[in-house]
Amino acid sequence: MNATLKLHWAVARRPSLYLSKTIPRCTPQRRRFSAIPASEDTLPLKGIRVLDMTRVLAGPYCTQILGDLGADIIKVEHPVRGDDTRAWGPPYAKYTDESRKGPGESAYYLAVNRNKRSIGLSFAHKSGIEILHKLAKECDVLVENYIPGSLKKYGLDYETLRSINPKLIYASITGYGQTGPYSNRAGYDVMVEAEFGLMHITGSRDGDPVKVGVAVTDLTTGLYTSNAIMAALLARVRTGQGQHIDACLSDCQVATLANIASSALISGKKDSGRWGTEHPSIVPYRSYKTIDGDILLGGGNDRLFGIICDRLGYPEWKADPRFVTNSDRVKHRKELDGMIEKTIAQKTTQEWLDILEGSGMPYAAINDIQGTLNHSHVQARGMVTEVDHPACGPIKLVNTPIKYSHATPGVRRPPPTLGQHTDEILEEILDYGKSDIARLKKEGVLS
């Protein structure tokens, strides 16, 4: 293995070690951290610092992923309003101090802002821009989600910051990208779902188009962008240079049409529309109503269909000429679904779960959100965790989903209150004195 390949392999195994050695950093005196658990030594992105100039969902979700993996996330918020989602409630986690003004911390904000430090800062002031320029010089990554071109007047665009820090990876998350006829449009998840195909294929067979139950395009864009940032960090090891990442909801939405888009491209024909929980080419493959809920069955091949027949108490269906093969079942979808519907409706969901247990076929109850969060498997996988919030006391959060054999990502910091770390960040990273910080707060630059 040549020297270059050895370096690439080493970086892939321990990126934070090699990234921190390759990138000039500030002096140890300016990198003071509070005491941290020993397990933080295994965090893949330890030593990477991110300037987070995003709000709402796609951007904060992206930076939260980086924070879960060990990056130091500095969240820049408006000094009075903060992130838009701080006001998106109810519900709110109530403040433990009853004298504190406000309803509490919104559940929406809490969902995507753990493992971050908050600085309340206005870049409408020249002093605020100066602080951001200094922070950009000390950071590895900057993530923003403003309309293309809108940060240029503040000197916070990529070209300006690249001149300050050539190693900076600058990720822009927008609705429609930096180029194209829609680039200057503001983009929200639901509009992109509608215009770029997802809403058209979501909903019941004969019903209206509907949006997905969560802002899934925001979330996939956050995932794509976090992945791109980590790839750019590895590329920087080879080149010594940062780069501009152009990520947008519209592109990510088209990409995640996946096999549906591929079918349309290959066939050249109109798509088959909405199918609800059904599958266009597999029968049975959908949800059915029980006495007290719904259960989903997946008869993906002839063997699995045979199991369904046996467990439902109708083994003779397997030999019915209408249902022998999947092609036959697709042709006679209405008849077969009607027979299964009538049978499933005679028992409760739990009774059917007990009947299907150990059968070797895919099946599932359709649970609500509380049912999901309290599900035995979810609990066993550690997907719900509790942290001690500085203003709200103990709160529960959804945990990071990926498990590693050596790394230990997870929730280390609760979502911050607005401006909670302003003094800490300016003192530790930029060596600002307390009198300077107090003056800037008085001027409305900081909170």
C-alpha positions in Angstrom: 0.0 0.0 0.0 1.5 3.4 -1.0 1.8 6.3 1.3 -1.2 8.1 -0.1 -3.5 5.1 0.3 -2.1 4.5 3.8 -3.0 8.1 4.7 -6.5 7.7 3.3 -7.1 4.5 5.2 -5.8 6.1 8.4 -8.1 9.1 7.9 -11.1 6.9 7.3 -10.4 5.1 10.6 -9.6 8.2 12.7 -10.6 11.3 10.9 -10.5 13.7 13.8 -6.9 12.8 14.7 -5.6 13.5 11.2 -7.8 16.5 10.5 -6.7 18.2 13.7 -3.0 17.5 12.8 -3.4 18.7 9.2 -5.3 21.9 9.9 -3.6 24.8 11.8 -5.5 25.5 14.9 -5.4 28.3 17.5 -3.1 28.0 20.5 -4.0 25.7 23.4 -4.7 28.7 25.6 -7.6 29.6 23.3 -9.0 26.1 23.2 -10.1 25.7 26.8 -12.9 23.2 27.3 -14.8 22.2 30.4 -14.3 18.7 31.8 -15.6 16.0 29.4 -16.2 12.3 29.8 -13.4 10.0 28.8 -15.7 8.5 26.2 -15.5 11.8 24.2 -12.1 10.6 23.0 -13.8 8.2 20.7 -16.0 10.8 19.0 -15.3 10.8 15.2 -15.5 14.6 14.8 -13.8 15.6 18.0 -11.7 18.7 17.3 -13.9 19.9 14.4 -15.5 23.3 15.1 -18.7 24.3 13.2 -20.2 27.8 12.9 -23.9 27.1 12.7 -25.8 30.0 11.1 -29.0 28.1 10.4 -32.5 28.0 11.8 -35.7 26.0 11.6 -35.1 22.4 10.6 -32.9 21.3 7.6 -29.8 23.3 8.8 -30.1 22.6 12.5 -30.7 18.9 11.8 -27.5 18.8 9.7 -25.5 20.5 12.5 -27.0 18.4 15.2 -25.8 15.3 13.4 -22.3 16.7 13.3 -22.6 17.6 17.0 -23.7 14.1 17.9 -20.5 12.9 16.3 -18.4 15.2 18.5 -18.0 18.4 16.6 -18.2 21.7 18.6 -21.2 23.4 17.2 -21.5 27.2 17.8 -25.1 28.2 17.1 -25.5 31.8 16.1 -28.9 33.2 17.0 -30.6 36.5 16.8 -30.0 38.1 20.2 -33.7 38.7 21.0 -35.8 36.2 18.9 -33.3 33.4 18.6 -34.0 30.5 16.2 -37.5 30.8 14.7 -38.5 27.5 16.2 -38.1 28.8 19.8 -41.6 30.3 19.3 -43.1 27.2 17.5 -45.2 25.8 20.2 -47.0 24.5 22.2 -45.8 22.2 23.5 -43.1 23.7 25.6 -40.8 22.3 28.3 -41.7 24.6 31.2 -39.1 26.5 33.0 -38.3 25.3 36.5 -37.9 28.9 37.7 -41.4 30.2 37.8 -40.2 33.8 37.8 -38.6 33.3 34.4 -40.6 35.0 31.6 -42.0 32.9 28.7 -43.8 29.6 28.3 -40.5 27.6 28.2 -38.4 25.9 25.5 -40.4 24.7 22.5 -40.4 21.0 21.8 -39.7 21.8 18.1 -36.5 23.7 19.0 -35.4 21.0 21.5 -35.7 18.3 18.8 -32.8 19.5 16.6 -30.4 21.6 18.7 -28.7 19.3 21.2 -24.9 19.2 21.4 -24.6 22.9 20.5 -23.5 26.1 22.2 -25.6 29.2 21.6 -24.3 32.7 21.0 -26.8 35.5 20.8 -25.4 37.9 18.1 -26.7 40.4 15.6 -24.8 40.8 12.4 -26.8 43.9 11.6 -24.1 45.6 13.6 -20.6 46.0 12.3 -19.2 44.7 15.6 -21.3 41.5 15.1 -19.8 41.0 11.6 -16.3 41.4 13.0 -17.0 38.7 15.6 -18.4 36.3 12.9 -15.3 36.9 10.8 -13.1 36.1 13.7 -15.1 33.0 14.5 -15.0 31.9 10.9 -11.2 32.1 11.0 -11.2 29.7 13.9 -13.8 27.2 12.5 -13.5 24.2 10.2 -17.1 24.4 8.8 -19.8 27.1 8.4 -23.4 26.1 7.7 -26.0 28.7 6.6 -29.5 28.6 5.2 -30.2 32.1 3.9 -31.5 33.0 0.4 -28.6 33.0 -2.1 -26.7 36.2 -2.1 -28.3 37.7 1.0 -25.2 37.3 3.2 -22.9 39.0 0.7 -23.9 42.5 1.9 -22.7 41.6 5.4 -19.4 40.1 4.2 -20.5 36.7 5.2 -20.6 35.1 1.8 -18.3 32.2 0.8 -15.8 34.3 -1.2 -15.3 36.8 1.6 -14.9 34.1 4.3 -12.6 32.0 2.1 -10.2 35.0 1.9 -10.2 34.9 5.7 -10.0 31.1 6.1 -9.0 29.2 2.9 -9.6 25.9 4.8 -13.2 26.7 5.6 -15.9 24.3 4.4 -18.9 26.5 3.7 -22.2 24.7 3.3 -25.3 26.6 2.0 -28.7 25.0 2.5 -31.5 26.6 0.5 -34.9 25.7 -1.0 -33.8 25.6 -4.6 -30.0 26.0 -4.8 -27.5 28.7 -5.7 -28.4 28.5 -9.4 -31.4 27.9 -11.6 -34.7 29.8 -12.2 -36.0 29.2 -8.7 -32.8 30.0 -6.8 -34.1 33.3 -5.3 -37.3 31.7 -4.0 -37.8 31.0 -0.3 -38.4 27.3 0.0 -40.3 25.4 2.7 -40.5 21.6 2.9 -44.2 21.3 2.0 -43.8 23.4 -1.2 -40.9 21.3 -2.4 -42.8 18.1 -1.6 -45.6 19.4 -3.8 -43.6 20.7 -6.7 -41.1 17.9 -6.9 -43.2 14.7 -6.9 -43.4 13.5 -3.3 -46.9 14.8 -2.5 -48.3 13.4 -5.8 -47.3 9.8 -4.8 -48.4 10.2 -1.1 -51.9 9.5 0.0 -54.7 7.0 -0.4 -55.3 5.5 -3.9 -58.4 7.5 -4.6 -57.7 10.4 -2.3 -56.1 13.8 -2.4 -52.3 14.3 -2.4 -51.0 14.7 1.1 -47.7 15.8 2.7 -45.6 13.3 4.7 -46.2 13.4 8.4 -42.8 15.0 9.2 -40.9 17.5 7.1 -39.1 14.7 5.4 -37.5 16.8 2.7 -35.9 19.1 5.3 -34.6 16.0 7.1 -33.1 14.3 4.0 -31.5 17.6 3.0 -29.9 17.8 6.5 -28.7 14.3 6.1 -27.3 14.8 2.6 -25.5 18.0 3.8 -23.9 16.5 6.9 -22.6 13.7 4.7 -21.2 16.2 2.2 -19.5 18.1 4.9 -17.8 15.0 6.2 -16.7 14.2 2.7 -15.3 17.7 2.3 -13.4 17.4 5.5 -11.7 14.2 4.2 -11.0 16.0 0.9 -9.4 18.8 2.8 -6.8 16.4 4.2 -5.6 15.8 0.6 -5.9 19.3 -0.8 -5.5 21.5 2.2 -8.4 23.6 0.9 -12.0 24.1 1.9 -14.9 24.4 -0.5 -18.5 25.6 -1.0 -21.2 23.1 -0.7 -24.5 23.9 -2.5 -27.3 21.8 -1.0 -31.0 22.4 -1.5 -34.4 20.8 -0.7 -35.4 20.6 -4.4 -32.4 18.5 -5.4 -32.6 16.3 -2.4 -36.3 15.7 -2.9 -35.7 14.6 -6.6 -32.8 12.3 -5.5 -35.0 10.6 -2.9 -37.7 9.7 -5.4 -35.3 6.8 -5.9 -36.9 3.8 -7.6 -40.1 5.8 -8.5 -38.0 8.3 -10.5 -36.0 5.5 -12.0 -39.2 3.7 -13.2 -40.4 6.9 -14.9 -37.1 7.5 -16.5 -36.7 4.0 -17.8 -40.3 3.5 -18.9 -40.9 7.0 -20.2 -44.5 6.6 -19.0 -46.6 8.5 -16.4 -46.2 7.2 -12.9 -48.9 5.1 -11.3 -49.9 7.7 -8.7 -50.8 7.3 -5.0 -51.0 3.9 -3.4 -51.5 4.6 0.3 -50.0 1.7 2.2 -50.5 -0.6 -0.8 -47.7 -1.6 -3.3 -48.3 -1.2 -7.0 -46.8 -4.6 -7.9 -47.1 -6.8 -4.7 -50.3 -8.2 -3.3 -51.0 -8.4 -0.4 -48.8 -5.6 0.8 -50.8 -3.0 2.8 -52.5 -2.2 6.1 -55.8 -3.7 7.2 -58.2 -2.6 10.0 -58.5 -4.7 13.1 -61.2 -4.3 15.7 -59.2 -1.6 17.5 -56.5 -0.4 15.1 -54.5 -1.3 12.0 -51.9 -3.9 11.1 -49.7 -4.1 8.0 -48.9 -7.3 6.2 -46.2 -7.9 3.6 -46.6 -10.8 1.3 -43.6 -10.1 -0.8 -43.4 -13.6 -2.5 -45.4 -16.7 -2.9 -44.0 -18.4 0.2 -44.9 -15.4 2.4 -48.4 -15.3 0.9 -48.7 -19.0 1.9 -47.8 -18.1 5.5 -50.5 -15.3 5.5 -53.1 -17.8 4.3 -52.1 -20.3 7.0 -52.1 -17.8 9.8 -55.3 -16.2 8.8 -56.9 -19.7 8.8 -57.5 -20.1 5.0 -54.8 -22.4 3.6 -57.1 -23.1 0.6 -56.3 -19.6 -0.7 -52.9 -20.8 -1.7 -54.4 -23.2 -4.3 -57.0 -20.7 -5.6 -56.1 -20.1 -9.3 -56.7 -16.4 -8.8 -53.9 -16.2 -6.1 -51.3 -18.8 -7.0 -48.6 -16.3 -8.1 -48.0 -12.7 -7.3 -49.0 -11.7 -10.9 -52.3 -13.5 -10.3 -52.8 -11.7 -7.0 -52.1 -8.3 -8.6 -54.7 -9.0 -11.2 -57.2 -10.0 -8.5 -56.1 -7.4 -6.0 -59.7 -6.2 -5.1 -61.0 -9.7 -4.4 -58.1 -10.8 -2.3 -57.9 -7.6 -0.3 -61.6 -7.8 0.4 -61.2 -11.3 1.7 -58.3 -10.4 3.9 -60.0 -7.2 5.2 -63.1 -9.2 6.3 -60.9 -11.7 8.2 -58.6 -9.1 9.8 -61.6 -7.1 11.0 -62.7 -10.0 13.3 -59.8 -9.7 15.9 -57.9 -7.0 17.8 -54.5 -5.9 16.7 -52.8 -7.7 19.6 -54.6 -10.9 18.8 -53.2 -10.8 15.2 -49.7 -9.9 16.5 -49.8 -13.0 18.7 -51.0 -15.2 15.8 -48.3 -13.9 13.4 -45.5 -14.0 16.0 -42.7 -16.4 14.8 -44.2 -16.9 11.4 -41.2 -15.5 9.6 -43.2 -13.0 7.5 -43.1 -9.2 7.7 -45.9 -7.7 9.7 -46.4 -4.7 12.0 -48.9 -2.8 14.1 -49.4 0.8 13.1 -48.5 2.7 16.2 -49.0 6.3 17.2 -46.1 8.4 18.3 -46.4 7.7 22.1 -46.7 4.0 21.2 -43.6 4.3 19.2 -41.5 6.1 21.9 -42.7 3.6 24.5 -42.2 0.5 22.2 -40.1 -2.2 23.8 -37.7 -2.3 20.9 -37.2 1.4 20.8 -36.5 1.4 24.5 -34.1 -1.5 24.2 -32.2 0.3 21.4 -31.7 3.3 23.6 -33.6 5.6 21.2 -35.0 7.7 24.0 -32.6 9.5 26.4 -33.0 12.0 29.2 -30.8 15.1 29.7 -30.8 17.8 32.4 -31.7 21.1 30.7 -30.3 24.2 32.5 -33.7 26.0 32.5 -36.3 23.2 32.3 -34.7 20.4 34.3 -34.9 16.7 33.1 -36.2 16.4 29.6 -36.5 13.4 27.2 -35.0 13.5 23.7 -34.8 11.1 20.8 -31.3 9.7 20.8 -28.8 9.5 17.9 -29.7 6.4 15.8 -26.3 5.0 14.7 -24.4 2.6 16.8 -20.6 2.1 16.5 -18.3 -0.6 17.8 -15.8 2.0 19.1 -17.2 5.5 18.7 -19.6 6.8 21.3 -21.9 9.5 19.7 -24.8 10.7 21.7 -26.3 13.5 23.7 -23.6 15.3 25.6 -25.2 18.8 25.9 -28.9 19.6 26.2 -30.2 22.1 23.6 -29.0 25.5 24.8 -31.0 28.5 26.0 -30.7 31.6 23.9 -27.2 33.1 24.3 -26.3 30.6 27.0 -22.7 30.3 25.8 -22.1 33.9 24.5 -19.6 34.8 27.1 -17.9 31.3 27.1 -17.5 31.3 23.3 -16.1 34.8 23.1 -13.7 34.4 26.0 -12.4 30.9 25.1 -12.1 31.2 21.3 -11.6 34.9 20.7 -10.0 36.1 24.0 -12.6 38.8 24.5 -12.6 40.4 28.0 -15.6 40.6 30.2 -15.8 44.4 29.8 -15.8 44.1 26.0 -18.6 41.5 26.2 -20.6 43.7 28.6 -20.2 46.7 26.3 -21.4 44.7 23.2 -24.4 43.4 25.1 -25.3 47.0 26.1 -25.1 48.0 22.4 -27.5 45.2 21.4 -24.8 43.3 19.5 -24.9 40.3 21.9 -27.2 38.7 24.3 
